């Protein structure tokens, strides 16, 4: 997964745990594609302050993930659901018993993760 996608997922899951100020600066930098100078002017802090704040936010979001593993679980469930879709199409096309058993197994894994 690329860095921007990883940061977006981390923010989606844990962004609400940041302060309003942290969220504002982080969003401007990561999603608004503003420069450090532009954000510094808007936020009323130095460019170095923006840089440090963004790095702290990235670290904080990563630490939440290392403790809670919500993004990891989300990706796992998403992959399993995609596999179920593929297996179901195979099942519909061929009527294979093996595909039905694999679907049942994946569904049970998803239920166990939730």
Secondary structure in CASP SS format (residue, H / E / C, confidence):
PFRMAT SS
TARGET T0000
AUTHOR 0000-0000-0000
METHOD secondary structure of the structure
MODEL  1
X C 1.00
X C 1.00
X H 1.00
X H 1.00
X H 1.00
X H 1.00
X H 1.00
X H 1.00
X H 1.00
X H 1.00
X H 1.00
X H 1.00
X H 1.00
X H 1.00
X H 1.00
X H 1.00
X H 1.00
X C 1.00
X C 1.00
X H 1.00
X H 1.00
X H 1.00
X H 1.00
X H 1.00
X H 1.00
X H 1.00
X H 1.00
X H 1.00
X H 1.00
X H 1.00
X C 1.00
X C 1.00
X C 1.00
X C 1.00
X C 1.00
X H 1.00
X H 1.00
X H 1.00
X H 1.00
X H 1.00
X H 1.00
X H 1.00
X H 1.00
X C 1.00
X C 1.00
X C 1.00
X H 1.00
X H 1.00
X H 1.00
X H 1.00
X H 1.00
X H 1.00
X H 1.00
X H 1.00
X H 1.00
X H 1.00
X H 1.00
X H 1.00
X H 1.00
X H 1.00
X H 1.00
X H 1.00
X H 1.00
X H 1.00
X H 1.00
X H 1.00
X H 1.00
X H 1.00
X C 1.00
X H 1.00
X H 1.00
X H 1.00
X H 1.00
X H 1.00
X H 1.00
X H 1.00
X H 1.00
X H 1.00
X H 1.00
X H 1.00
X H 1.00
X H 1.00
X H 1.00
X H 1.00
X H 1.00
X H 1.00
X H 1.00
X H 1.00
X H 1.00
X H 1.00
X H 1.00
X H 1.00
X H 1.00
X H 1.00
X C 1.00
X C 1.00
X H 1.00
X H 1.00
X H 1.00
X H 1.00
X H 1.00
X H 1.00
X H 1.00
X H 1.00
X H 1.00
X H 1.00
X H 1.00
X H 1.00
X H 1.00
X H 1.00
X H 1.00
X H 1.00
X H 1.00
X C 1.00
END
